[in-house]
Amino acid sequence: MDGARFLRIGGRFMPRHRGGQVMLIVTGAVIAAPDTVDTIVAEAARHVAQSRTERGCIAHAWHRDPDDPLRIVFLERWTDMAALRTHFAHPGSARFMTTMRGHAQAIEPIEIFEAMPVAP
């Protein structure tokens, strides 16, 4: 792996953020119903793959909560608010939210944080 572009964290290589600039961290989660979890997981995978191609996306991932397999958690990192606003305005994001609203039992509020990388 290219050490200039990637940082090893917990055995995984993660994209390195540019020169100590502030980035945005976005978190969110949905609670699926047992009969809709497969639809939500499929749409989450599609949405994450699309998001990773967008300008300003540093990282975008989803996972199932190990304590509640119906809870799907999202974690995103973006270079700046302009990139995040463009992401939210993307037709794929609108389609994703429509699917979540139609299939989730609950949608937890999205939280956005400013963060700066620090040396371990």
KOLDOPA-25536 format. One record per residue (C-alpha): residue number from 0; x, y, z. Coordinates in Angstrom, 2 decimals, always signed. Layout:
residues N
[atom NUM, [X, Y, Z]];
...
END
This chain:
residues 120
[atom 0, [+0.00, +0.00, +0.00]];
[atom 1, [+1.10, +3.54, -0.72]];
[atom 2, [+1.96, +5.05, +2.68]];
[atom 3, [+1.46, +8.57, +1.33]];
[atom 4, [-2.20, +7.88, +0.47]];
[atom 5, [-3.19, +5.29, +3.07]];
[atom 6, [-2.89, +4.97, +6.84]];
[atom 7, [-2.91, +1.60, +8.60]];
[atom 8, [-5.53, +1.59, +11.38]];
[atom 9, [-6.30, -1.58, +13.29]];
[atom 10, [-4.99, -3.84, +10.56]];
[atom 11, [-6.90, -2.03, +7.78]];
[atom 12, [-5.64, +0.52, +5.32]];
[atom 13, [-7.78, +3.67, +5.35]];
[atom 14, [-7.47, +6.65, +3.00]];
[atom 15, [-5.22, +9.29, +4.53]];
[atom 16, [-6.84, +12.72, +4.80]];
[atom 17, [-4.99, +15.70, +3.32]];
[atom 18, [-2.55, +17.55, +5.57]];
[atom 19, [-4.40, +17.84, +8.86]];
[atom 20, [-7.40, +19.71, +7.46]];
[atom 21, [-10.72, +19.51, +9.21]];
[atom 22, [-13.00, +16.85, +7.78]];
[atom 23, [-16.65, +16.04, +8.41]];
[atom 24, [-17.76, +12.81, +10.03]];
[atom 25, [-21.36, +11.81, +9.45]];
[atom 26, [-23.18, +9.13, +11.43]];
[atom 27, [-26.65, +7.72, +11.09]];
[atom 28, [-28.62, +4.52, +11.57]];
[atom 29, [-31.86, +2.84, +10.62]];
[atom 30, [-33.80, +0.10, +12.34]];
[atom 31, [-35.15, -2.44, +9.88]];
[atom 32, [-38.10, -4.72, +10.31]];
[atom 33, [-37.27, -8.43, +10.10]];
[atom 34, [-39.03, -8.65, +6.72]];
[atom 35, [-37.31, -5.54, +5.28]];
[atom 36, [-33.74, -5.96, +6.50]];
[atom 37, [-32.57, -7.61, +3.26]];
[atom 38, [-33.95, -4.71, +1.20]];
[atom 39, [-32.30, -2.17, +3.49]];
[atom 40, [-28.95, -3.98, +3.42]];
[atom 41, [-29.02, -4.22, -0.39]];
[atom 42, [-29.83, -0.51, -0.72]];
[atom 43, [-27.17, +0.37, +1.88]];
[atom 44, [-24.53, -1.52, -0.12]];
[atom 45, [-25.62, +0.20, -3.36]];
[atom 46, [-25.66, +3.64, -1.71]];
[atom 47, [-22.23, +3.21, -0.12]];
[atom 48, [-20.70, +2.05, -3.42]];
[atom 49, [-22.14, +5.10, -5.21]];
[atom 50, [-21.08, +7.49, -2.44]];
[atom 51, [-17.48, +6.28, -2.55]];
[atom 52, [-17.24, +7.53, -6.15]];
[atom 53, [-18.31, +11.08, -5.27]];
[atom 54, [-15.90, +14.00, -5.04]];
[atom 55, [-14.99, +14.69, -1.42]];
[atom 56, [-15.86, +11.26, -0.04]];
[atom 57, [-12.95, +10.08, +2.09]];
[atom 58, [-14.75, +7.01, +3.43]];
[atom 59, [-18.29, +5.64, +3.51]];
[atom 60, [-19.35, +2.41, +5.20]];
[atom 61, [-22.24, +0.59, +6.80]];
[atom 62, [-22.42, -2.27, +9.28]];
[atom 63, [-24.91, -4.22, +11.33]];
[atom 64, [-24.92, -3.44, +15.02]];
[atom 65, [-23.61, -6.61, +16.73]];
[atom 66, [-26.10, -6.11, +19.57]];
[atom 67, [-29.08, -5.51, +17.24]];
[atom 68, [-28.80, -7.06, +13.77]];
[atom 69, [-31.80, -5.03, +12.59]];
[atom 70, [-29.90, -1.78, +13.26]];
[atom 71, [-27.84, -0.69, +10.24]];
[atom 72, [-25.25, +1.98, +11.11]];
[atom 73, [-23.62, +4.36, +8.63]];
[atom 74, [-20.26, +6.11, +9.03]];
[atom 75, [-19.00, +8.63, +6.49]];
[atom 76, [-16.03, +10.99, +6.19]];
[atom 77, [-16.14, +13.99, +3.82]];
[atom 78, [-13.57, +16.63, +2.91]];
[atom 79, [-15.91, +19.59, +3.41]];
[atom 80, [-19.50, +20.79, +3.68]];
[atom 81, [-19.75, +21.60, -0.04]];
[atom 82, [-18.98, +17.96, -0.90]];
[atom 83, [-21.45, +16.73, +1.70]];
[atom 84, [-24.21, +19.04, +0.42]];
[atom 85, [-23.56, +17.79, -3.12]];
[atom 86, [-23.81, +14.22, -1.81]];
[atom 87, [-27.13, +14.94, -0.07]];
[atom 88, [-28.46, +16.53, -3.29]];
[atom 89, [-27.40, +13.55, -5.46]];
[atom 90, [-30.41, +11.66, -6.92]];
[atom 91, [-28.98, +8.43, -5.49]];
[atom 92, [-29.09, +9.90, -1.98]];
[atom 93, [-32.73, +10.90, -2.46]];
[atom 94, [-33.54, +7.38, -3.70]];
[atom 95, [-31.70, +5.90, -0.71]];
[atom 96, [-33.67, +8.03, +1.77]];
[atom 97, [-36.97, +7.17, +0.07]];
[atom 98, [-36.14, +3.48, +0.40]];
[atom 99, [-35.17, +3.90, +4.05]];
[atom 100, [-38.37, +5.80, +4.86]];
[atom 101, [-40.43, +3.12, +3.14]];
[atom 102, [-38.76, +0.11, +4.75]];
[atom 103, [-37.26, +1.11, +8.11]];
[atom 104, [-39.11, +0.90, +11.40]];
[atom 105, [-37.15, +3.94, +12.58]];
[atom 106, [-34.52, +6.32, +11.26]];
[atom 107, [-32.10, +7.77, +13.79]];
[atom 108, [-31.11, +11.41, +13.30]];
[atom 109, [-28.08, +12.10, +11.13]];
[atom 110, [-25.23, +13.69, +13.09]];
[atom 111, [-22.43, +15.70, +11.49]];
[atom 112, [-19.16, +16.39, +13.29]];
[atom 113, [-16.06, +18.39, +12.40]];
[atom 114, [-12.87, +16.50, +13.15]];
[atom 115, [-9.16, +16.82, +12.57]];
[atom 116, [-6.78, +13.86, +12.36]];
[atom 117, [-4.28, +13.57, +15.18]];
[atom 118, [-1.18, +11.45, +15.43]];
[atom 119, [-1.69, +8.21, +17.42]];
END
